[in-house]
Amino acid sequence: MKKTLSFVVAALIAALPGPVLAQSRQDQQLAASMLMIQEQQQLTALALAQLAETVKALNPRFDEVVDALRKQMAGLETTIRSVGPDISAIRVQSQETGTRIGSLKDEIDALNKTMTDLLREIAKLQVVPPPAVVDPNAPSVSQGAAPGAPVMPPPAQTVTMPRTAGLSPQKLLAEATADYHGGRFSLAITGFEEVVRSFPETQAAPAAQVLIGDSHASEFRWTEAITAYNAVIERFSKSTFVAEAYYKRGLAQSRLGQSEESRASFEHVVKTFPGSEFGILAKQRLSAPVRP
């Protein structure tokens, strides 16, 4: 029966016109393609579901790692914040210690200088004076000198110490600075010059030289102030006061109407000491409008 039905269907299909038969084949091919696409979609959906499950399983681990990293970063930030003030304090203490060591060195140098001067004066006392020359024309005792008159001893030798003996450069600088702030500029200049002359190798010397210039500037002696600031630049070129000397020299030059020289001084400070206090001030002066 089945064979007969199949034979009949085949006969009917064969009896169909050619275009109808071709259309049926195309439909079959299209149906087969659609079936394959559906199967691929199902496989893709299955793979995506498996991937989603895998990601879902990994998410807690990622969260744990991220949380751990966040905690570590927070701890590190807390440590940095807590250590920051300590580092700043250590830096300040180091600077203060360096300043104190420098001051102590100056004190020791001053003491050594005083001892050297004292030993030199003592050595002078130990020199045996030459014998006195007897004047043959001088009257003798028998010729009128009073018998039994006391013989006057030779004059006692004294030790002459310099005015700065026993004084430190810081003490001299402080005394002269007090005169400066008190408006006693001439007296202050004398004190500052004593510091520079007696302790040229100490840290107080360039500071005193700058203050000499400031003292002259306070009394509008601009030429003398420029000379004093030039001395800082020339004699203490390695000191920390050079930028200040250049800047203040520029101010004094501007007061004298030396515009080009003043600008050159400010430009040197900006170029050589850009991050310093006086470098910033010099930059502001250069950008300010020209004033008399």
C-alpha positions as CSV (number, residue, x, y, z in Angstrom):
1,M,0.0,0.0,0.0
2,K,2.8,2.4,1.0
3,K,4.7,1.6,-2.2
4,T,1.7,2.3,-4.2
5,L,1.1,5.6,-2.4
6,S,4.8,6.6,-2.9
7,F,4.5,5.6,-6.5
8,V,1.4,7.8,-6.9
9,V,3.1,10.8,-5.1
10,A,6.2,10.4,-7.3
11,A,4.0,10.2,-10.4
12,L,2.1,13.3,-9.3
13,I,5.4,15.2,-8.7
14,A,6.7,14.1,-12.0
15,A,3.5,15.2,-13.6
16,L,3.9,18.7,-12.1
17,P,5.1,21.4,-14.5
18,G,8.9,22.3,-14.5
19,P,8.6,25.7,-12.8
20,V,6.5,24.4,-10.0
21,L,9.0,21.6,-9.3
22,A,11.9,24.1,-9.3
23,Q,10.1,26.3,-6.8
24,S,9.5,23.4,-4.5
25,R,13.3,22.6,-4.5
26,Q,14.2,26.2,-3.6
27,D,11.7,26.1,-0.8
28,Q,13.3,22.9,0.5
29,Q,16.8,24.4,0.3
30,L,15.5,27.6,2.1
31,A,13.9,25.5,4.8
32,A,17.1,23.5,5.3
33,S,19.1,26.7,5.6
34,M,16.6,28.1,8.1
35,L,16.9,24.9,10.1
36,M,20.7,25.1,10.2
37,I,20.5,28.8,11.3
38,Q,18.1,27.8,14.1
39,E,20.5,25.0,15.2
40,Q,23.4,27.5,15.2
41,Q,21.4,30.0,17.2
42,Q,20.6,27.3,19.7
43,L,24.2,26.4,20.0
44,T,25.2,30.1,20.4
45,A,22.6,30.6,23.1
46,L,23.9,27.6,24.9
47,A,27.5,28.8,24.7
48,L,26.4,32.3,26.0
49,A,24.5,30.7,28.8
50,Q,27.6,28.7,29.8
51,L,29.8,31.8,29.5
52,A,27.3,33.7,31.7
53,E,27.5,31.0,34.3
54,T,31.3,31.1,34.2
55,V,31.3,34.9,34.6
56,K,28.8,34.7,37.4
57,A,31.0,32.2,39.2
58,L,34.0,34.4,38.7
59,N,32.4,37.7,39.7
60,P,32.7,37.1,43.5
61,R,36.4,36.4,43.0
62,F,36.8,39.7,41.1
63,D,34.9,41.5,43.8
64,E,37.2,40.0,46.4
65,V,40.3,41.0,44.5
66,V,39.0,44.5,44.0
67,D,38.0,44.9,47.6
68,A,41.4,43.7,48.7
69,L,43.1,46.2,46.4
70,R,40.9,49.0,47.7
71,K,41.8,48.1,51.3
72,Q,45.5,48.0,50.4
73,M,45.3,51.4,48.7
74,A,43.3,52.8,51.6
75,G,45.9,51.5,54.0
76,L,48.7,52.8,51.9
77,E,47.1,56.3,51.7
78,T,46.6,56.3,55.5
79,T,50.2,55.3,56.0
80,I,51.4,58.1,53.6
81,R,49.2,60.6,55.4
82,S,50.5,59.6,58.8
83,V,54.1,59.5,57.6
84,G,53.9,62.8,55.8
85,P,53.9,65.1,58.9
86,D,56.7,63.0,60.3
87,I,58.8,63.5,57.2
88,S,58.1,67.2,57.2
89,A,59.0,67.4,60.9
90,I,62.2,65.4,60.2
91,R,63.1,67.8,57.3
92,V,62.5,70.8,59.5
93,Q,64.5,69.3,62.3
94,S,67.3,68.5,59.9
95,Q,67.4,72.1,58.7
96,E,67.4,73.4,62.2
97,T,70.1,70.9,63.1
98,G,72.2,72.1,60.1
99,T,71.7,75.7,61.2
100,R,72.7,74.9,64.8
101,I,75.7,72.9,63.6
102,G,76.7,75.9,61.4
103,S,76.3,78.3,64.3
104,L,78.2,76.0,66.6
105,K,81.0,75.8,64.1
106,D,81.1,79.6,63.9
107,E,81.2,79.7,67.8
108,I,84.1,77.3,67.8
109,D,86.0,79.2,65.1
110,A,85.5,82.4,67.0
111,L,86.8,80.8,70.2
112,N,89.8,79.4,68.3
113,K,90.5,82.9,66.9
114,T,90.3,84.4,70.4
115,M,92.7,81.8,71.8
116,T,95.1,82.4,68.9
117,D,95.1,86.1,69.5
118,L,95.5,85.6,73.2
119,L,98.5,83.3,72.8
120,R,100.1,85.8,70.4
121,E,99.7,88.5,72.9
122,I,101.2,86.3,75.7
123,A,104.1,85.4,73.5
124,K,104.9,89.1,73.2
125,L,105.1,89.4,77.0
126,Q,107.6,86.6,77.1
127,V,110.1,88.4,74.8
128,V,113.0,89.6,76.8
129,P,113.5,93.3,76.3
130,P,116.9,94.5,75.2
131,P,119.2,95.8,77.9
132,A,118.8,99.5,78.7
133,V,121.4,101.8,77.2
134,V,123.2,103.8,79.9
135,D,123.6,107.4,79.0
136,P,127.2,108.4,80.0
137,N,126.1,112.0,80.5
138,A,123.4,111.1,82.9
139,P,124.1,112.3,86.5
140,S,125.2,109.7,88.9
141,V,124.1,109.4,92.5
142,S,127.3,111.3,93.6
143,Q,126.6,114.1,91.1
144,G,123.3,115.1,92.5
145,A,120.9,112.1,92.4
146,A,119.2,111.8,95.7
147,P,120.6,108.8,97.6
148,G,118.1,106.2,98.5
149,A,115.7,107.4,95.8
150,P,113.4,104.5,94.7
151,V,114.2,103.0,91.4
152,M,111.2,103.1,89.2
153,P,110.3,99.7,87.6
154,P,109.9,99.5,83.9
155,P,106.3,100.0,82.7
156,A,104.2,96.9,82.9
157,Q,103.4,95.2,79.6
158,T,99.7,94.7,78.9
159,V,97.8,92.3,76.7
160,T,95.8,94.1,74.1
161,M,93.0,92.0,72.8
162,P,90.7,92.8,69.8
163,R,87.3,94.1,70.5
164,T,85.7,90.9,69.1
165,A,87.6,88.6,71.5
166,G,85.2,86.1,73.1
167,L,82.3,87.2,70.9
168,S,80.7,85.0,68.4
169,P,79.7,86.2,64.9
170,Q,76.1,85.5,65.7
171,K,76.2,87.8,68.8
172,L,77.9,90.6,66.8
173,L,75.4,90.2,64.0
174,A,72.5,90.2,66.5
175,E,73.8,93.4,68.1
176,A,74.2,95.2,64.8
177,T,70.8,94.0,63.6
178,A,69.3,95.5,66.8
179,D,70.9,98.8,65.8
180,Y,69.5,98.4,62.3
181,H,66.0,97.8,63.5
182,G,66.3,100.7,65.9
183,G,67.1,103.1,63.1
184,R,70.8,103.5,64.1
185,F,72.0,102.8,60.6
186,S,75.5,104.2,60.9
187,L,76.2,102.2,64.1
188,A,74.6,99.2,62.5
189,I,76.9,99.4,59.4
190,T,79.9,99.6,61.7
191,G,78.8,96.4,63.5
192,F,78.0,94.6,60.2
193,E,81.4,95.6,58.8
194,E,83.0,94.2,62.0
195,V,81.3,90.8,61.4
196,V,82.5,90.7,57.8
197,R,86.0,91.7,58.7
198,S,86.4,89.4,61.7
199,F,84.5,86.4,60.6
200,P,84.5,86.3,56.8
201,E,84.3,82.5,56.6
202,T,81.1,82.2,58.7
203,Q,77.5,82.2,57.6
204,A,77.0,85.5,59.4
205,A,79.3,87.4,57.0
206,P,77.1,87.4,53.8
207,A,74.1,88.1,56.0
208,A,75.9,91.1,57.5
209,Q,77.0,92.3,54.0
210,V,73.4,92.2,52.8
211,L,72.3,94.2,55.8
212,I,75.0,96.8,55.1
213,G,73.3,97.4,51.7
214,D,69.9,97.5,53.5
215,S,71.2,100.1,55.9
216,H,72.4,102.3,53.1
217,A,69.1,101.8,51.2
218,S,67.2,102.8,54.4
219,E,68.9,106.2,54.2
220,F,68.4,106.5,50.4
221,R,72.1,106.0,49.7
222,W,71.4,103.9,46.6
223,T,74.9,104.0,45.1
224,E,76.4,102.7,48.4
225,A,73.7,100.1,48.7
226,I,74.5,98.8,45.2
227,T,78.2,98.6,46.1
228,A,77.3,96.6,49.2
229,Y,75.1,94.2,47.3
230,N,77.8,93.7,44.7
231,A,80.2,92.7,47.5
232,V,77.8,89.9,48.4
233,I,77.7,88.7,44.8
234,E,81.5,88.9,44.4
235,R,82.8,87.8,47.8
236,F,80.0,85.3,48.8
237,S,79.0,83.8,45.5
238,K,78.3,80.4,47.0
239,S,76.1,81.7,49.8
240,T,72.3,81.6,50.0
241,F,72.1,85.4,50.0
242,V,73.1,85.9,46.3
243,A,69.5,85.9,45.0
244,E,68.6,88.5,47.6
245,A,71.6,90.6,46.7
246,Y,70.7,90.6,43.0
247,Y,67.1,91.4,43.7
248,K,67.8,94.3,46.1
249,R,70.5,95.6,43.7
250,G,67.8,95.7,41.0
251,L,65.6,97.8,43.4
252,A,68.4,100.2,44.1
253,Q,69.2,100.5,40.4
254,S,65.6,101.3,39.6
255,R,65.7,104.0,42.2
256,L,68.6,105.6,40.4
257,G,66.8,105.4,37.1
258,Q,69.1,102.7,35.8
259,S,66.2,100.8,34.0
260,E,68.3,98.5,31.9
261,E,70.7,97.5,34.7
262,S,67.7,97.0,37.0
263,R,65.9,94.8,34.5
264,A,69.1,92.8,34.0
265,S,69.4,92.2,37.7
266,F,65.8,91.0,38.0
267,E,66.2,88.7,34.9
268,H,69.2,87.1,36.4
269,V,67.3,86.3,39.6
270,V,64.4,84.8,37.6
271,K,66.7,82.8,35.4
272,T,69.1,81.5,38.1
273,F,66.8,81.3,41.1
274,P,63.3,80.7,39.6
275,G,61.8,78.9,42.5
276,S,63.2,81.1,45.3
277,E,61.3,83.9,47.1
278,F,63.3,86.6,45.4
279,G,63.0,84.8,42.0
280,I,59.2,85.1,42.3
281,L,59.4,88.8,43.5
282,A,61.7,89.6,40.6
283,K,59.3,88.0,38.1
284,Q,56.5,90.2,39.5
285,R,58.7,93.3,39.1
286,L,59.4,92.4,35.5
287,S,55.7,91.9,34.7
288,A,54.6,95.1,36.5
289,P,54.1,98.3,34.6
290,V,57.1,100.6,34.5
291,R,57.1,103.1,37.4
292,P,59.5,105.9,38.3
